[in-house]
């Protein structure tokens, strides 16, 4: 079981469909997580505005 999990997590080889689906899912999750950071305008809820802090 551990070996198969390792094979799935590794970069897909040949015709390993499960590994390929895992790779695509992880890539999608990473991009979806990073995109909001590119458009952050600041969080003034706690008195700290990241845009003014780094852009001034």
C-alpha positions as CSV (number, residue, x, y, z in Angstrom):
1,X,0.0,0.0,0.0
2,X,2.8,2.4,0.9
3,X,4.6,1.7,-2.4
4,X,1.4,2.5,-4.4
5,X,0.8,5.7,-2.5
6,X,4.5,6.7,-3.2
7,X,3.9,5.9,-6.9
8,X,0.8,8.0,-7.0
9,X,2.5,11.0,-5.4
10,X,5.6,10.8,-7.7
11,X,5.4,12.4,-11.1
12,X,3.3,10.3,-13.4
13,X,5.1,7.8,-15.6
14,X,3.8,5.9,-18.7
15,X,0.1,5.2,-18.4
16,X,-0.4,5.6,-14.6
17,X,-3.8,7.4,-14.8
18,X,-4.2,7.8,-11.0
19,X,-0.9,9.5,-10.7
20,X,-1.6,11.8,-13.6
21,X,-5.0,12.8,-12.1
22,X,-3.2,13.4,-8.7
23,X,-0.6,15.6,-10.5
24,X,-3.3,17.7,-12.3
25,X,-5.3,18.0,-9.1
26,X,-2.3,19.3,-7.1
27,X,-1.3,21.7,-9.9
28,X,-4.9,23.1,-9.9
29,X,-5.0,23.4,-6.1
30,X,-1.6,25.2,-6.1
31,X,-2.7,27.7,-8.8
32,X,-6.1,28.3,-7.1
33,X,-4.3,29.0,-3.8
34,X,-1.8,31.4,-5.4
35,X,-4.1,33.4,-7.6
36,X,-5.8,35.3,-4.7
37,X,-2.4,36.4,-3.5
38,X,-1.7,38.1,-6.8
39,X,-4.8,40.3,-6.3
40,X,-4.6,41.1,-2.6
41,X,-5.5,44.7,-1.9
42,X,-4.9,44.6,1.8
43,X,-6.5,43.5,5.0
44,X,-7.2,46.5,7.1
45,X,-9.2,44.4,9.6
46,X,-6.4,44.5,12.2
47,X,-5.0,47.9,11.3
48,X,-2.4,46.5,8.9
49,X,-2.6,47.2,5.2
50,X,-0.2,45.0,3.2
51,X,-0.5,47.1,0.1
52,X,0.6,50.3,1.8
53,X,3.3,48.5,3.8
54,X,5.1,47.1,0.7
55,X,4.2,49.8,-1.9
56,X,5.2,52.9,-0.1
